[in-house]
Amino acid sequence: MTRIVNVSVTKVYDWLEKTKERINILRGGTRSSKSYSLAQHIIFNKLITGDNRVIVIARKTLPALRKTAMKLMLDLLEEYQIPVRFNKTELELRYKNNLVYFMSLDDPGKIASIDYNDCWLEEAVDFTLEDFRQFNLRASRKGEGNQLFLTFNPVSSLHWIKTKLLDKRTSGIAENVSTYKDNIKNLSPEIVAEIEDLINQDDNFYHIYTLGQWGTLTETIYHFPTVDEPEGFDDITFGIDFGYNNPSTVVKVYWIDGRAVWQEVYYKSNLTNTELINEIKQAVSETDLNYNWYADSAEPARIEEFYRAGFNIYPADKSVKDGIDFCKTHVIGITKDSTNAIKERQSYSYKKDKDGNVLEEPVKFADHCMDAGRYGTYKAGLEAVPNIIIIGER
């Protein structure tokens, strides 16, 4: 096929054009282009060139789907100026006689009622083996070359993708392993440095996110569950973690009887402070600006600009150990729609030294929501209960 000039072709994209197997496993480290390249592949080699083809793109939850794979697909289609019809209510996308369904397990009945040609499971490690079997079973629509694609970071060597598919590999299964080096021409030097610096922080993180190798996440810091958004609360505070190459994040903290629930409300990279202020104002209500906001105290100029823009904002207390200890005993949940925050929480772990001893310091990687949540919780909690004594995790 003839490629559009501005398509960013990577090694992953080239591999996708060549693979003919039914089950295609795209294991990779962070920023390896596996999801981006797969979205391109689906657009140019399935949707545009297909004839009466049905494609499913799925994540475990609908909020996660909207923020990741669905947004990526829609953004690329707009960038490439491909005229599609998108039904926002049904989450269906049409191009000529081809159809894309965006699905989540929030609506399992829909999955069971549709046969399709191709299926993309984004963050496939979130699905169970039974989930996968159901998706595989339904990829039975008449047509040539029906395929399933699984994209993920290999966080646990005990996961069913490894033990049930790769370790017992039969015909019909292909695997692509990618790292940031396969996408390095599209990454800033700052991002590359952060990924490579994991070798100095945590051996397990280095193997998973830098090298794309199977690992086992241990010594996870937070264990609070996912919950529904609270219907009632005593107070609200906000935490902001500033970024540019890394995402700027905002976490809303609901206070209920002295305990906190976190909700991710903003997560985006590559914005100036003025752009960030304007976008956050769109993401929250006018009333929210009057609650106490706590931001990275190392950024006084940015805090001052937020203050002048109408935010009731203060420098956060950045005491990492004490802040984490406080959050362990006071945060009781994170809302189910907090896609990036949930992913960060699952891998937010303590460092280990060269001898394997656990240190009281978190790995400084993919922790932007975790920092924002701590900023919005710790100082506010201490001010509400100034004489509190932290005695460890309950």
KASULUR-V419474 format. One record per run of one state. SS is the DSSP state (H for helix, E for strand, - for the rest). FROM is the first residue (numbers start at 1). TO is the last residue. If there is no record, write none. Layout:
ss;from;to
SS;FROM;TO
SS;FROM;TO
This chain:
ss;from;to
-;1;10
H;11;18
-;19;22
E;23;28
-;29;33
H;34;47
-;48;53
E;54;59
-;60;61
H;62;67
-;68;68
H;69;79
-;80;84
E;85;87
-;88;91
E;92;95
-;96;97
E;98;104
H;105;112
-;113;117
E;118;122
-;123;123
H;124;126
-;127;128
H;129;138
-;139;146
E;147;152
-;153;155
E;156;156
-;157;159
H;160;166
-;167;172
E;173;178
-;179;179
H;180;186
-;187;188
H;189;200
-;201;202
H;203;210
-;211;215
E;216;216
-;217;219
E;220;220
-;221;225
E;226;227
-;228;234
E;235;241
-;242;247
E;248;256
-;257;258
E;259;268
-;269;272
H;273;283
-;284;286
H;287;290
-;291;291
E;292;295
-;296;299
H;300;308
-;309;312
E;313;315
-;316;319
H;320;330
E;331;335
-;336;338
H;339;347
-;348;348
E;349;352
-;353;357
E;358;362
-;363;367
H;368;384
-;385;394
